Amino acid sequence: MHDNLIFLLCTAISYYIYCGGALKIGYTVLTPRPVNRLSSTIVFPINFSVLCLVAALELELIANWILFLIILSIEFLILFPSDKLGAFFLTLLCILCGMAVNLLLRAAFSLVLRIPLASFSPFDFLRVSSAVVGFMLTGLGLRWLSGSRYAASLVRILHLRRHLPFLLWIMMVLFVSLTLHLLLYLRLDYSPLPKLWSLASCLFTLLGLYWSLCYAARLSYLDHLHLQNTTLQKALAFRQVQESQLAAASNQDALTGLPNRRAAQQTLTHWLEQDTPFALCLIDLDGLKQVNDVQGHNQGDQYILTVSGLLQHACRKDEDALFRFGGDEFILLFHNMTRDSARQRLESISEALAQTEANMPMAFSYGIALRQPNDTLDTIIQRADAQMYDMKHAHKSRQSRDLKEEVRVNKE
């Protein structure tokens, strides 16, 4: 009786270590948080009671391990309901490890002591010793696995899922194979062949499980790298689109949608460097400030948009370029065009603008500068600007004469 209590106590300690290791790897892999002490307190008494019950009933090992698999599966599914497939995977892992290590030790004891595999009684010292050592080693191994770098591989396998079905099939085959192997434990055979076969089967199960896990972990890691690469490529593409949009926004006028002053300077610099022949037309709206002051900025914006539309219509596709250079200034680049041709186009635009129905006077002044050898960005704009201001001064002088004439006529 005293020996039985000692055996029971040793088995309880080892089985507690085994249950703790199973729960630890479950909480490490399925839910990244510390082990719930309450669940550990509940799970161990249930499992140990079942262990004592099957020992008292003297059930065959096949029934024992199938019962353990069912009970542990139920417990894991209750503890980790959010990932049922992962819970079943870890159940198989814990059962396979515990079963293989226990049977390996039992076969080794029977081989050394030259006794049959089936000669272990429920409270026999050899059986208890193999169970104690087996459960203790398995529990410590599961604890080590949950704290090593291999835990990250298990997390990756369960997260990506791609290779989990393959791994589950392998583990199920190993479990069925090892369960069928327990038929050897039903015969009182003293020959060493069944014991050697048992040792080989257990080692094959452990090695097969290890190689399967390594293979799935390696493939999952490659999938993880591919996923990271894809994510980085998408992020890079998104960033390039954002940068392109920002660059476009920085080179675009918000009101008209035309390229702005910065874009004009870049294009002019490029055309000058490439010795591209062109006529630069600097266009300034007449009376825009007066329209803004008297009629409001909405009317002023409409003035700008009207002129912008007419200038765009005058541009040849894929040849000319139009920019809003400032508040009331535009730059129009006519590719490979003479001064007279450029002037004719601008005059036709001016006539179209004068005929536009609007509740405000609309006109513009312009200056034309042809590209000359050794021209720079500043020199060509300065020449066009000087001509534009001459025209603007002429327009103001004419308006002043017309106003005086109108006053004189009214007096008469």
Steps between C-alpha positions, in 0.01 A plus 500: 500500500783736590673427168179566308468846659858581408438384144183709488678809629787467250254448217300804612811721501615386157152526354464851644822596320364345179164683525681826582724461196198431275317808629809719475558421135129552436501845657829587331402399149125558487462797736815703573437547871611328825349168602163535672559350845132425543489289184813316612341431838186362337661301216752308710251341749273395214779342300662335799166358612455347154855363517429332835165372377643328191779354715246359746284362218813350341398616153724416211754759390313559173186601691707709743667718241188541285316612815782743584483642148125558526516661843796726419335604171184602684700696757704683236187581300340647813811695599575627146163528322618766254734259319353151499732365231803634686372349825465157337849533351656569841297216652648257249846643563474450879346152469752378242794622706367353824399171340827450311723585799300280740500201265866553419596480868273202558656313208849589623423374853352176369797445269757558776314292759401231248133506581203512259348833399166387641630402843466850654227501765307822587699570818814318395824684578621472141179629351478786748868586449465513121183708529655740753815553297306514172247760611770704673727503194209584269378781728847651526543465124172681434598777740834537325328503160263777607790719607737436209522640151299202379187650660520782245505240223187336641330840521593566137365161389168563675481859378563434131300170500623398156700199621292416807276242322810313378642500851173378653481210253855396586429518872177302466686230303769488770238475774312219324826319428612528861157393625501190281850432623351458851362164388849368580430574867219243510734199463727345764793472263849473656690532174690828443353557153168662615693721741743610232210561266331707769815703553533556125133599467522754780823647364348511152196684640713758681732552205211508253324757714818707526573490126138580413502800733833619360378461142174685567687768697750552217225529239299731726806718548543526122132590471550757774791656309295499180211666682734759648651563158155539346395735780815707458449515123143620548614754757775617265259525208253691718776734614612556141143585404478739794832660407386527139175660613685738730744586222210559263323712761814702562527566124130571441290812539201430722254730320563427132661156525785631284869442581621779730802728514730225625400269214549788253854558622579127478362471147673817381832385645463164326410656163791742527744220584370293205528798259129466421372782275196673646320829547431606859182703550458676831133589548364737766128555565390863481298636790487182711563693822217739421262208435597341833455827687172602341322176411666256737752219475247256357469718193877536493536119505250473217707751303812284549318179406356655184842613376653168606245306293562711190878466534475124541285480188775680306770250602596222262485156659839352600681810365416813694491557877291735713573604861343730756808699590348721766176652624411669172782373278524203262792366301424337167781312323443452127734229377692587182282803412588839354422830669233592242323166536505532878363856478220390267396228741500738797302761308239242405475404868465869593217542249324190632536634854353836402197323351442292813174589672587618849401774744858625516760628254757231412824552312867415531841635408779280377863495408674256265866392522659252259768274634847636423842334531642526852155585640438426865177462690519858629606669176224357281231575760636853543473570125142376489419691820633826355282463188199405711535812716532718187168359377340538843615863512360556152167345607483730805585805291230411248247441779592837650451676161172321446381605845595865438326493164190354659499774767543771235216364293275489803576863583413613150 
